[in-house]
Structures are given as C-alpha cells and as structure tokens.
Amino acid sequence: MVEATIATMPSPADAAAQRRTFAIISHPDAGKTTLTEKLLLYSGAIEQAGSVRDRRDRRSTTSDWQDIEQRRGISISSTVLRFDYRDTFLNLLDTPGHRDFSEDTYRVLSATDAAVMVIDAARGVEAQTLKLFEVSRQRGIPLLTFVNKCDRPGPGPLGILDEIEDKIGLQPTPVTWPVGLGQDFVGVVDRRDRSITRFTRAEHGATEALEDLAHGYDSLPAEGPFGEQAHEELSLLEEMVVPYDAETFLAGVSTPVFFGSALWNFGVRHLLDAVVDLAPPPGPQLTADGSHRDVDAPCSGFVFKIQTGMDRNHRDHVAFVRVCSGTFVRGMTLTHEPSGRPVNTKHAQFLFGAERATVDEAGPGDVVGLVNASELRIGDTLYDGARVRFPPIPTFAPELFRTVRNKDTSRYKQFKKGMAQLDREGVVQVLRHPDVGDQAPVLAAVGELQFQVAEERMADEFGAAVILEPSRYIEARQTDTESARELRALRGVDVLEKDDGALFALFDSNYVLNRTLEDHPELTLRSIVVA
Ligand code: G4P
C-alpha cells in the first residue's frame, strides 16, 4: 500500500536531508524493471517480488499501467515510486524501458538528484547507455553503476570497468566486487570494510536472498578457484583503481560501481544502502537567471511530466511537480510563473505506480501529482513567496515525422482536442504549417512508438481515429521568429509552429540542412530544443 502521509514535516532543510530522489537508467533489457522491483522488496515496500510485474504473462504490474504497456509488456510512461528505507524517503522516478521513449527519460532526469546506471554484465556498455549518460552529464547528475546479471557468463568485471572508463569517460570506483561469475556467482565483497556477503538463491528470486557475512577477504582463496580469482582481482584493484571519492562522484567525474544480480537479489541491498549513503539529498536548485533557490526558501517546484488517463474511471490529467524548496502543503495556492495565475493544489497526490494517495505535505525532492491542473505544461515553474523560474527542460530535436489526418471529418472537434492534449503531454509534438493549419498537422517524435501511442490514444481516448501518412521531412531544428522569415524563403525548408508558439524548421533532406547551416551561420537552428 501507499505510504502517503508524513506525520509531521520537519523544516525543509531537514526534510531535504531525509530524501533521495533518483532514477534508474539502462539499455532496454538490462534489468531496470527487475531491479526496481527488488529495491522495493529490500526496502519492505512490497513483500514479494512478482507483485509489481508478473513476468510470465507480463500483465499485473505496479509501474506499467497503461493499456499499451500491458499489451506490449514494456514500460512506456514514467511513474514515481515512493518508499522509505532506513528513515529516508526514496523517490524513484521510473524511466521508460523502451528506447523509443527516450524523450521522456530526458525529462525525468531533469527532476532527479542522482541516477543508477544499470549495465548488463554479459553485454557491457551499450549505445543507449551512452546517450543517456551524455544527458546525465549535461545535467551534472551523479551516477551510481550497478553491473547486473553477474549470474550470466560475461567478459568479467575488469572488462566492464574498462568499458565504463573508455566508452563513457567516467572513472569507475568499484565499491563491491563479485565472487565467481555466471553459475558460480556466489557473493560480493565490499571493498570499504573488506566484508564478504555470500548469498543463497531464494526460489524465483521472489524473496530476499539468504545472506552470510564474513569479515576480511583473506579467507577468499580457501573457497576454491573463484575465491582465489576474486582475491587476485581485489589485490590488483588496490593498485589499479582509485578508491570511491565523494567529491568526484558528486561532480559527475567518477562512478561508484556495484555488482550483482537483480533476478536473484544478489548485491541489491548494497546498492539500496548506497542510494541512501552516497546519493546526494536535494540541494539548492539552479534557476533560469543563474542563481540558486535554497531548499529553505518558500515552496517552489517545476512540472517535468504530464499524464492523462492514469485513473481508468476518470479521464484525468496529472501534472507531476518536483518540489525544489520549502514545504508543500495541500491546498496552498502557488503561482504559475508563466501566467502569473494562482494554481489550486487541493487535489495533490503521491503516486505509487497506478496507486495514489492524497498528499498533505511534501518536502524538497518529493514529487506530487496535481490532478486536473490542465493549464500546466512541462517545464512550468510554480512558486510561493519570491518569484522564481527554473531553467527550461531541454529535449532533442525530433527525428521522425508523420502527417496526421482525421479519418472522420464529423469528429473534427475531438480530433483537435486530442491533438492538443497529446502535444501538451509531450506524447508527440504537434506542428502546424501556417497554410495547412489544423487540417493535417505534422507529428514529430524521437521514437516510432510515440506515433503508435498517439494513434491508439486518438481512437480510444478521444474517439477520433486518425490516419498517419509518411512525411517528406527528414530533419528538424528549433528556430526563432527572426530566422523563420529567412528560412521560409529557402527551398526544401518549411517553418512549422507548435501550440505554445515554438517554431521548427523542417528540412526535406540532410543535404538541405547542411547547406543551410553552412550558408547561413547567422540563423538560429538548434538541435537541443528549449521550451
Ligand atoms: P528492462 O526493464 O531494463 O527492460 O529489463 P527487465 O527487468 O525487464 O529484464 C529483462 C530480462 O532480463 C528479463 O528476462 C529479466 O528476467 C532478465 N533479468 C533481469 N535481471 C537479471 C539478472 O540479474 N540475471 C538474469 N539472468 N536475468 C535477469 P525475460 O526473459 O525478458 O523475462 P522473464 O522470462 O525472465 O520473465
């Protein structure tokens, strides 16, 4: 069940010190969902793994709740999981498991203070991890690394350390180390106190693995060839790698590395403890003018995600707000920075996957869902006291385009409403040509699956079936009013507009884009989109 109410809220600074807000990022299939579930198991938030997601039929689930997700067995929408462990409130911002939904992942990262990067021990660092890391680095997010699937044969832990260093450019500082690999993976050594934890697999990994703790790794060689190998590697590490260092970790230069198996619950507790012990609590938040909003300042936050249809019985609209400072009290009136209008927070909720509970108070780092605050958009700041604006949430320029048409012209109103809603939620970007207007907007996305979700939701939720047609556009860049005038005069370039006024130059070919960039360096053409 949902632990919703925090009995008495301490001062915002004390509340911040008690919180860790983090995300898990990984290449699809590296084990993010499994690990999420096991973190919940070890924190005591769920009693048995498998209650979050029954892997055999991929149906029942806490974090994957939408129809399409359930049918496909993938996690599309980001949800917030809130649980407590060792007197700390953990806000785990779930990121989509499918690569097509990476745009959503970027937004979620804007609301976290740290991230756990999951690497598949057998497959090593994969392309998707690299792009995600780029974004994390841009945002200065400290990364903890969990090398998962150590129960499978792989290149070995030293190879993984090399990959982290070579491919990602992060200094790996192994905190734990595996004893045995593949079928022989029996435990992990904690290099900080030289303890060895041996695990016994519980059936289906549904409950905590039995642990047997020994001190000092001098006893390792007596445990046979795997103990001997681990002992040798550990001696090598003493010379080869620098020890964990808080300063470089927090600066995004080094990453503490943990080894384990989420499936069998090996090393999960070490990671969970590390989130509490090493990940930073919420701190002063950078604002758009370069100053910082201190956690003790009056309440403020920003919207990083919007979602509708979370409650199947009501087609509701939830704006997820990351609290940055002060104490959020349900019912308080906050100011919507872009419009200056008051926002009612009477319907604030904490969310636990599809479950939700009313929130009475929340502190820095918490995420509250504001139900039916339909005027809010992604990136909007809400505040009490002195006016503040947090920086916009950057995304990548869309890479895929479709022309969308309304199948049944008598349902024009529904079509228009659906398009506006999907655009606001960021499911797809809806762009309009000034000459064509609402008749045939262009949908823009970074992943193919975004179109499918849009198509299904238009039919199911808004009752306006659509036809998606190939579009001639190949590339897009964000531009501004001044450059738009010149761009419109060029061949092979159109300028389309979003509902919120953002302008995009769309190109027929890479050639036209490159030529425009070369011939017109004075024009604004951004590949990172700023709202
Ligand atoms: P994702 O969210 O990152 O996409 O990954 P997910 O947790 O869904 O895991 C992907 C697959 O990897 C699943 O197998 C899962 O059981 C498996 N897995 C996760 N952690 C481990 C681990 O530590 N060791 C091993 N050996 N496997 C792991 P699947 O075949 O897709 O599903 P299922 O048939 O196991 O249910």
Residues whose N, C-alpha, C, O or C-beta is under 5 A from the ligand:
A	BS01	G4P	S26 H27 P28 D29 A30 G31 K32 T33 T34 L35 R55 R56 G97 N148 K149 D151 R152 G260 S261 A262 L263 W264
